[in-house]
């Protein structure tokens, strides 16, 4: 603060101070109220000055990467409802024949920012949001020679593992219309499976890359936390946020990961600070690995096969597929990790209160670039109309989160601690 004396027209009154105290559940002594009113008033002026300043925005070179041919595809062009919007964005300057992603087309999940391209986040609970930056993964794909040909449909606020919650309608399974394609990166998986794009980018907080990849028969990777910068992506819960590649082959997945991995200096999730491996190059150096797994010891977590919701047919298919690895020389071993069965509970203990707080009041304690426009529309007080346009899973996040904050105020913190215990248990099993 530059002064302890507020300006003469400062709007902070004793009544406003008293209201703030009531929000905190405390009372001030009469003799100190004027002093605190002045301190609050001068802080109000600090806040006004900051909000009047021009925001910091990572720069986007629109001359090198112009946004072209932006349009809504017709139903005939979008038979599986997997496209949110189509466009063409590619490097106008670099030689495109020797780059990692040269000539590759990509769809970007519609909760990842592309400057000047509308973002719906799969919902109509808000409208008319247009990002003012490119997400880091977008910039890296373009710089590596990839062409972004559109944004893919995602589920309503990315809160669903099925494919029927998007405001634009059901995303159809690529092999059987009327069946679930998986979510929330539903459109990304479908477009890759249909080969309408060479690869897509998805995001994953609780299976949103892995589920649709499984349902659509493609290769989806949820990268190690912090490996790929999440800058410019809609956040579910900061410690659960992952963004990664969805492709038709392991080789393509490695190539895309190589292009997008590594810290960007903006995302505080990026705990992986060293130069990431050359994933695609390393695969080329292991040509015989697909045929020879001698010396590899592969663990199957016993508790993963005991869930009451696990379909026996899925279990049988999984075990049969795992057994095929032995024909290549690998050794299979069932390993018990008792805490694994509590994993979904620990995840919910973080995702519900954390997901609620992340939007109401909004991100805090972060040192990353904020999408202020998106935070503004997601963090505003609910209207009944906006609430009704959310999917039931979003309702659950906010109802459970708000309830937990009142009834179990240490739940979020303890769940975070237990997630460390769970990671340690996995690491210990990997040592055997």
C-alpha positions, 0 to 999 in steps of 0.5 A, spaced: 500 500 500 502 506 498 498 510 503 494 509 509 489 515 508 484 513 503 481 518 498 475 522 499 471 518 495 473 511 497 466 507 497 468 503 503 464 505 509 463 502 516 457 498 514 462 494 509 467 493 514 462 490 519 459 486 513 466 483 512 467 482 519 460 478 519 463 474 513 468 472 518 464 471 524 468 476 528 467 482 531 471 488 532 472 493 538 468 500 537 475 504 538 479 500 532 473 500 527 475 506 524 483 504 523 480 497 520 476 501 515 481 505 513 486 499 512 480 496 508 479 502 504 486 503 502 486 496 500 480 497 496 484 502 492 490 497 491 485 492 488 482 497 483 489 499 481 491 492 479 484 491 476 485 497 471 492 495 469 493 491 462 493 484 463 499 479 462 498 475 456 503 470 453 504 473 446 501 469 440 504 471 433 498 471 428 502 473 422 506 466 423 500 462 425 494 465 422 487 463 424 483 461 418 477 458 415 474 458 422 466 455 422 461 451 425 461 444 421 454 442 418 451 435 420 453 432 414 460 434 416 459 432 423 456 425 423 458 423 430 458 430 433 465 430 435 467 437 432 466 443 436 469 448 431 473 447 425 479 451 423 486 451 419 492 454 423 499 452 421 506 455 421 506 460 415 514 461 415 518 454 417 520 449 413 515 443 414 518 437 411 523 436 417 519 438 423 517 433 428 509 433 427 510 436 419 504 434 415 500 432 421 493 434 423 490 435 430 484 436 434 484 440 440 479 438 446 474 444 447 477 446 454 484 448 451 485 455 449 486 457 442 486 465 441 480 468 437 477 461 437 471 460 441 471 455 447 464 452 449 467 447 454 462 442 452 456 447 456 451 452 455 451 454 462 455 460 459 456 463 452 461 467 448 467 466 451 473 467 446 480 465 449 486 471 448 492 466 448 494 460 446 495 454 451 502 452 451 500 445 448 497 449 442 504 453 441 508 447 441 504 443 436 504 449 431 512 450 432 513 443 431 509 443 424 502 440 426 496 443 423 490 444 428 484 443 424 479 444 429 477 443 436 473 437 439 467 436 443 468 435 450 463 433 455 459 438 459 464 442 463 469 436 462 465 432 468 463 426 465 466 419 463 460 418 458 459 421 451 452 424 452 452 430 456 455 435 451 451 441 450 451 440 443 449 433 443 451 426 444 458 424 441 457 417 437 461 411 438 465 411 432 464 403 431 457 403 433 452 409 433 448 409 439 453 407 444 458 410 449 464 413 446 467 415 453 469 422 456 470 427 457 475 427 451 470 424 447 470 428 441 478 427 441 478 420 441 472 419 436 476 423 431 482 419 431 479 413 431 475 415 425 482 418 422 479 425 421 485 427 424 492 424 425 492 425 433 488 429 438 490 432 445 485 431 451 485 432 458 485 428 464 483 429 471 479 422 472 480 418 466 478 423 461 483 421 456 484 414 458 476 412 458 474 414 451 481 412 448 479 405 451 472 405 448 474 408 441 480 403 441 486 408 440 492 410 444 491 415 449 496 417 454 495 421 461 502 423 462 506 423 469 503 429 473 507 436 471 511 433 465 506 437 460 504 444 461 497 445 463 498 453 461 491 455 458 487 449 459 481 449 463 482 446 470 478 441 474 482 441 480 490 443 480 493 437 482 489 432 478 490 436 471 493 432 466 494 434 458 496 429 453 496 425 446 491 421 443 493 417 437 492 411 433 499 408 435 504 408 440 509 411 435 505 417 434 503 418 441 511 418 443 512 423 437 507 428 440 509 427 447 516 429 445 513 435 442 509 437 447 513 435 454 517 439 458 516 446 463 514 452 460 516 457 465 509 459 466 505 452 469 507 451 477 504 444 476 511 443 472 515 439 477 519 435 471 524 441 470 529 437 466 529 436 459 524 430 457 527 424 454 526 424 446 521 419 446 520 418 439 527 417 438 528 412 443 522 408 441 526 407 434 532 405 438 528 399 441 526 395 434 525 388 437 522 390 444 515 389 441 517 382 440 522 380 446 520 382 453 525 377 456 527 380 463 521 384 464 517 383 470 510 386 469 505 386 476 498 386 476 495 389 482 490 384 485 485 389 488 484 392 481 480 386 480 476 385 486 472 392 484 464 390 485 463 394 479 468 390 474 464 387 469 467 379 469 467 380 461 472 386 462 476 382 467 477 376 463 479 380 457 484 384 461 487 377 464 487 374 457 491 380 454 496 380 459 497 373 459 499 374 451 505 378 454 508 372 457 508 369 450 514 374 448 518 372 454 515 377 460 513 374 467 507 376 470 506 377 477 500 379 482 502 384 487 497 386 493 497 394 494 491 394 499 491 402 499 489 401 492 482 399 493 481 406 497 484 410 491 477 412 488 475 415 495 482 419 496 481 422 489 474 424 491 476 427 497 481 431 493 476 432 486 470 434 490 472 440 495 478 442 490 474 442 484 468 446 487 474 451 490 477 452 484 471 455 481 468 458 487 471 463 488 476 461 483 484 458 483 488 461 489 495 460 491 497 459 484 503 461 480 501 460 473 497 464 468 490 464 469 485 464 464 481 470 467 475 470 462 474 463 463 475 464 471 470 470 470 464 466 467 466 459 471 466 463 478 460 468 478 455 466 482 450 461 480 444 463 476 438 457 476 439 457 469 446 456 469 445 451 474 440 447 470 444 447 464 450 444 467 450 436 467 449 432 474 456 430 475 457 438 475 452 439 480 455 433 484 462 436 484 459 443 487 454 440 492 459 435 495 464 440 495 460 445 499 458 440 504 465 437 505 468 444 506 463 445 512 462 438 515 469 436 513 474 442 513 480 438 513 478 432 508 481 436 502 488 436 506 488 429 508 486 426 502 492 430 499 496 427 504 493 420 503 495 421 495 502 421 497 501 415 501 498 411 495 504 413 491 509 411 495 505 404 496 506 404 488 513 406 488 514 400 493 511 395 489 515 397 483 521 396 487 520 388 487 
